């Protein structure tokens, strides 16, 4: 009896030691990941407030002795902030909001209705997730330069002797049209998240609405959407942040009127054109200040919605 008790005690001690060791290893792993993620952020903020005189001082590592806002003033001017921010809202944020609405409708159809082509559409949905944008950006650009559908406009133009194919490049339609058709930036992932959530909504709610005479559209607007606030919040945050950070599509579709994501990447070019040091410490401070200006709106947005966003993550079926 005593031997069994000693054996049980030994197992308990070993189990506690293993838990302590695993906890310490997990803590070290999380600290390492946090360092990798946070170090560039802290370095960026520090450099943004560092004047040129402090940058040459070897005794200064993180906190400058003479912090300045001059870098922010120059970055604000080079970004042409009001103009670039307006086009960011017009092209990217509006596209993000349109995409959320369209993807929710598409996902509801895939989640709740049975039809013959459903498997094919789900396969195409997976392809939109797996195929990256750079692989199709050239055909998209060519198509938007002379928009046509199955050659119909080209045929009509040949009959009337005038090319009627519109050029959507350098306009907002090159961003809005993919969102309206549910094939915008990361639309496949957004549809998948919506579909996973809609599949878990009790069918009794829809059946009750059907008994009351509501059709599919009325049911979606009056029953499904009010019951899906968490998934709309999650998807909206993802969509807005993805569109805000995207600089690839604006670079391909626009020749001027760039949003902030492109304007930030062009600060170094502006510095060269103004005969400043391309890789100097002052130029580096201006670039970092521009980056701080660019990330601040999304950072504030996340801070405001942090609690609701974290609570909604485990309810939207992302890993379901």
N, C-alpha and C positions, 0 to 999 in steps of 0.2 A: 504493500500500500504506500509506504514511504517512498519507494523507488519510483512508483508511478507518479506520485506528486512532484518529485524532483524532476522527472522527465517532462511533465507538463509545465513546470516553472521554467525549465530551460527553453522549451519551445516558445513560451510567452516572451522571454527575454530576447530570444533570437528574432522573433517576429517584430518586437518593438524596435530593435536595432535596425532591422531591414527597413522599417517604415521611416526611421530617422534618416538613414543613409539615402533612401529614395527621395525623401523630402529635401535634403540638402542638395542632391544632384539636380532635382527639378528647379530649385531656387537658383542655382548657379546657371542652369540653362536659360531660365527666364531673364536673369540679369544680363547674360551675354546677348540674348536677342534684343533686350531693351537698349543695350549699349549700341548695338549695330543700327537700330532704328533711330534712336534719339541723338546720337552723336552728330550726324550731319545736320539735324535741325538746330541744335544748340550752336554748332559752328557757323551756320548760316546767319542766325540772329546776332551772334557776336560780331561777325565780320560786317554786318549791315550797319552797326553803330560805331564801328572803328574808323577813326580818321586816318589819313595817310601818315601823320607823324607818329601815331601809336602803333601802326602796323610795322614800323621799322624798329620798335622798341622790343628787345628780346625778353625784357622782364614782364611783358604783358602776354598772357596766354588766353584768357577768356574775357575778362572784364576790362574794357578800355579805360584809361585814365581820363580821357577827354571825350566822352561819348558825344556824337554829333548826329543831327538829322539831315545834314547836307546830302548824304548819299540817297536818302529817301526823296529829297526834293529833286535831285537830278534824275533819279529813276522814274519818278512820277511824270516828269517832263518828257523823258524819252519814251515812256510807255504811251504818252498821249492818253492818260488814264480815262477821262470822261468818254472820249470817243471809242476807245477800245472796250471799255466796260459796257457801253451801249450795244456794241456789235456782239459782245459775248452774250448778253441777254437776248438779243434779237435772233442770233443764229443758233447758239448752242443750248441755252437754258430753255428757250421756247421749244426747240426740237426735243429736248429731254422730257418736257411736260407732255407734249403731243405723243411721244413714244410710250409713256406710261399708260395713257388712256387707251391707245390702240392695242398695246400688248395685253392689257387686261381683257379686252374684248376677244382677242384671238385665243388667249389662254382659257377663257371661260368656255368657248366653243370646243376646244380640245378636251377639256376636263369633264364636261357635262353632256355632250351630245355624241351619239353613235352614228357614223356614216361610213360609206364604203372607202373613201379616200383618207380616212383618219390615220392609218398606219403610214401611208406615204407621206402625209404632212408632218407626222412626228419624226420620220426619218430625215426629211428636209430641215426640220427644226434642229436636229442634232448636227446636221452639216453646217448650218449657220453658226453654230457654237464652235465647231472644230476648225472651220476654214477661217484663217485670219484675214483682216481687212486688206493688208498689202497685196494679197494674191488676187483680189478682184478690183483694186482701185483703178487700174488702167482702163479696163472695160467700162467701169462706171464713169470715169472722166470723159472717155470718148462718147459714151451714150448721152451724157448730160450736155456735151458740146453741141450735139445735134439730136435732140430728144425725139425718139420715134418709137412706135409700138408695132412690131411685125412688119415694118416697112410701109405702113399705111400712109403716113404723112409724106414719105418720099415718093410714093406712087401718085398721090394727089398733086404734089408739087411738080412732078414731071408732066402731068396732064395740063396744069395751068401755066407752066413755064416759070414757076417761081418757087424757091425753096421756103417752105413754111415750117420747117423743123426749128423749134425754139432752142436757144442757147441758154441753159440754166447755170452755167458757170459764172462765178462772181456775183451770184444772187443768193438770197436766202432759200430759194426753192431746192437747191442742191442739198440742203440740210433738212428742210421740212418734208420733202417728198419721201425719202426713205423712212422717216418716222411715221408718216401717214400710212405707209404701206406695211409697216411692221418689220422692216428690214434695216433699221437704223443701227447706230452704234450699240453693240452688245444686246440687240433685241432678243436674240435667242435665249440668252441667260434670263432676261427679264420675263419672257414668256414662260420659261420653265419654272421659275419661282412662283409666278401667279398660278400656273396649272397645279403645282403641288399643293398650294393652299386651297384652291377651289375644290379640289377632289375631296377634301376633308370636311367641307361644309355639309351639314345634314340635309339630305334630300327632302326631309319633311317640310322644311321652310319653303322650298320651291313648289312642292305639291300643294301646300296651303295657298300659296299665291296663285297657282294655276286654278284651284277651285274657286277662288275669288274672281277669276276672269282675267288674270294678268298673263300677257304673252311673254315670250323669252326676253324681249328687250325690257319690258316693264319690270319683270322679275329681276333682271340684272341690275337695273337702276334703283329699284325700290327695296330689294331684299339683299342681294349679294354685296353691292358696294357698301351699304351701311354696316354690314357684318364683316367687312374686310379692311378696316382701318389700319390694322397693324401691317398687313402686307403692302398696302399702298404707301405707307410711310417708309418701309424698308426699301421698296423698289424705287421710290422717288429719290431717296438719298443716294442710292447706287447710281441711278441714271444721271442725276444732276452732277455728281462728282465726276463720273466718267466723261460726260460731255464738257464739263469745265476744264478738265485736264487735257483733253484731246487737242493736239496740235497737228496731227497728221492730215486729217481730212480738210481743215481750213487751209493748210499749206497747198493741198492739191486742188481745191475748188476755188480759191480766192487769189486774186492778184493784188488786191489792196483791201482796205477796210478790215484789217485783221483783228481777231479777238485777242484777249489778254494772253492766252496760251501761246500764241505765235509772237505777240509783241515782246514777251519776256525773252524768248529765244533770240530775238533780234537786237537786244540791247548791246551785245558785244559788237555786232556789226555797226551800230550807231556810234559806239566809242571809237572804232577804227576810222569811220568817216569823219569824225570830229578831231582826228589826229591825236587821240589820247592813247595811253599805254594799253595795248591789246591785252597784255597779261600782267599789268601792274597792280599794285595794291589798291590804289584808288579805284581803278576799273573793277577790281574784284569786289570792293565794297558796294559799288553801284549795282553790280549784277546781283549780289546777295540781297540788297535792299529791294530790288525788283522782284526777286523770288518771295521775299517776305510779304510784299504787297499782294502778290498773286495768291499765296496760300491762305492768307488771313480770312477772306470771306468763307471759304469752305471749313476752315478751322472753327470759326465762330458758329457756323451752321451746325457742325457736329456737337459743339459744346451745348448749344441750346437744346438739341434733340437727343442728346446722349442717352438719357434714362429711358425714354420711349423706344429708341432704336435698339438698345441692348435687350429690353424686355420683349421686343417683337421678333428678335432673331430666332428664338427657340419655338416660335409659333408659325413661322411662314413656310416651314417644310423644305428649307434649303437642302438639308441632308436627308430628306425623306425619300 
